[in-house]
Amino acid sequence: MKNTDLLTLIAFAKNKNQKAQTQLINLFWVDVFSFVMKKVQDEYVADELTVSVFSKVLAKLDLFDPNFQFKTWILTIAQNSIIDYWRKKARENEDSTDNFDGFKNHLALSPEELLISEEDQKQILSIIESLDSNYKDIIQLRFFEEKSIKEIAEEQNITVANTKVRIMRAKKLLAELLKNKESDD
């Protein structure tokens, strides 16, 4: 793709044109996924990180400087996401003994405290239920049934790229709704 065509596509994507955003994701998906996969060596994690990278790319398109290569910019975002992933993983490993203490404390929770966490779960599930059926189905298949993107695409009779975009949008929408719900409370 010529640079001028790419810049035009980026401009449309900045203006929330969904076809342009999908085309942009399709153009660079393999590059980003391959880059991430080399670093994390786990297909599921690479899938999740790649979706996250494109979510960040679309959210920050206005920060892209056309004087630089777009692919380099995306791969820089991917590299930073990978670094964040490994930092988080290292913290989880450090906190593994803390988690055991938390587990012991969970056993000592009062019935009221247990009820509160159940209420949080019900709230999340009710927000998921309120979503558009496309997003609700995607969340159900991906996070509750833990199906792969390819399996979801086949089951929903849509392309893998469209599945990835829907997962990204569903996660973003769910996060916004949860954030709004917290600010209401």
C-alpha positions in Angstrom: 0.0 0.0 0.0 1.3 3.4 -0.9 2.1 5.8 1.9 -0.6 8.3 0.7 -3.2 5.6 0.6 -2.2 4.5 4.1 -2.4 8.1 5.4 -5.9 8.4 3.9 -6.9 5.2 5.6 -5.5 6.4 8.9 -7.5 9.7 8.5 -10.7 7.8 8.0 -10.0 5.5 10.9 -9.3 8.6 13.1 -12.8 9.7 12.3 -14.3 6.4 13.6 -14.9 4.9 10.2 -15.4 1.3 11.2 -14.5 -0.1 7.7 -11.2 1.9 7.7 -10.4 0.7 11.3 -11.1 -2.9 10.3 -8.9 -2.5 7.1 -6.1 -1.0 9.2 -6.3 -3.9 11.6 -6.3 -6.4 8.8 -3.3 -4.7 7.2 -1.1 -5.0 10.2 -2.6 -7.9 12.2 -0.1 -10.5 11.0 2.9 -8.2 11.6 1.8 -7.4 15.2 0.7 -10.9 16.1 4.0 -12.4 14.8 6.0 -9.8 16.7 4.1 -10.5 19.9 4.2 -14.2 19.5 8.0 -14.2 19.2 8.1 -12.4 22.6 5.5 -14.3 24.6 5.6 -17.8 23.0 1.9 -18.4 23.9 -0.8 -18.1 21.2 -3.6 -17.2 23.6 -1.6 -14.5 25.2 -0.3 -13.2 21.9 -4.0 -13.0 20.7 -5.0 -11.1 23.7 -2.1 -8.7 23.6 -2.6 -8.1 19.8 -6.2 -7.2 20.4 -5.1 -4.9 23.2 -2.4 -3.3 20.9 -5.0 -2.5 18.2 -7.4 -1.2 20.8 -4.6 1.3 21.9 -3.7 2.0 18.3 -7.3 3.0 17.4 -7.7 5.0 20.6 -4.4 6.9 20.0 -4.5 7.4 16.2 -4.5 11.2 16.7 -1.0 10.9 18.3 0.5 9.3 15.2 3.0 11.5 13.5 2.9 11.0 9.7 6.6 11.8 9.4 7.3 8.3 10.8 6.5 4.8 9.6 3.0 3.7 10.8 4.2 0.0 11.2 7.1 1.2 13.4 4.6 3.2 15.5 2.3 0.2 15.9 5.2 -2.2 16.8 6.4 0.3 19.4 3.0 0.2 21.0 3.2 -3.6 20.8 6.6 -3.6 22.4 5.4 -1.5 25.3 2.4 -3.8 25.8 4.7 -6.8 25.9 6.9 -5.0 28.5 3.7 -4.2 30.6 2.6 -7.9 30.3 6.0 -9.2 31.5 6.1 -6.7 34.4 2.6 -7.7 35.4 3.5 -11.4 35.2 6.6 -10.8 37.4 4.5 -8.9 40.0 2.0 -11.8 40.0 4.8 -14.3 40.6 6.2 -12.1 43.5 2.7 -11.8 45.0 2.0 -15.5 44.8 2.5 -15.9 48.5 0.4 -12.9 49.2 -2.4 -14.5 47.2 -2.2 -17.5 49.5 -2.8 -15.1 52.5 -5.6 -13.5 50.6 -7.1 -17.0 50.0 -6.9 -17.8 53.7 -8.5 -14.4 54.5 -11.2 -15.1 51.9 -12.2 -18.2 54.0 -12.5 -15.9 57.0 -14.9 -13.4 55.2 -18.1 -12.7 56.8 -21.4 -13.6 55.0 -21.9 -9.9 54.4 -18.6 -9.6 52.7 -19.2 -12.7 50.6 -22.6 -11.2 49.6 -20.9 -8.0 48.4 -18.6 -9.9 46.0 -21.6 -11.9 44.7 -23.4 -8.6 44.1 -20.5 -7.3 42.1 -20.6 -10.5 40.0 -24.4 -10.0 39.4 -23.8 -6.4 38.5 -21.2 -7.4 35.9 -23.4 -10.1 34.5 -26.4 -7.7 34.3 -24.3 -5.2 32.4 -23.2 -8.0 30.0 -26.8 -9.0 29.5 -27.7 -5.4 28.6 -25.2 -5.4 25.7 -26.1 -5.8 22.1 -26.5 -9.5 21.2 -23.3 -9.5 19.0 -21.2 -8.2 21.9 -22.9 -10.3 24.5 -22.4 -13.5 22.4 -18.7 -12.6 21.8 -18.0 -12.1 25.5 -19.9 -15.3 26.4 -17.9 -17.4 23.9 -14.5 -15.8 24.5 -14.4 -15.3 28.3 -17.0 -17.7 29.8 -16.6 -20.6 27.3 -12.9 -19.7 26.7 -13.1 -20.4 22.9 -10.4 -19.4 20.5 -10.9 -16.6 18.1 -11.0 -19.1 15.2 -13.7 -21.2 17.0 -15.8 -18.1 17.6 -15.4 -16.9 14.0 -16.6 -20.3 12.8 -19.5 -20.5 15.2 -20.6 -16.9 14.5 -20.1 -17.4 10.7 -17.9 -14.2 10.5 -14.2 -13.7 9.6 -11.4 -14.0 12.1 -10.6 -10.3 11.6 -14.2 -9.3 12.3 -14.2 -11.5 15.4 -11.0 -9.8 16.7 -12.6 -6.4 16.1 -15.8 -7.4 17.9 -13.9 -8.8 20.9 -11.9 -5.5 21.1 -15.0 -3.4 20.9 -17.0 -5.6 23.3 -14.1 -5.3 25.9 -13.9 -1.6 25.4 -17.7 -1.1 25.8 -17.9 -3.4 28.8 -15.0 -1.4 30.5 -16.8 1.9 29.8 -20.1 0.6 31.2 -18.4 -0.8 34.3 -16.5 2.5 34.8 -19.8 4.5 34.4 -21.5 2.2 36.9 -18.8 2.7 39.5 -19.0 6.5 39.1 -22.8 6.3 39.5 -22.4 4.4 42.8 
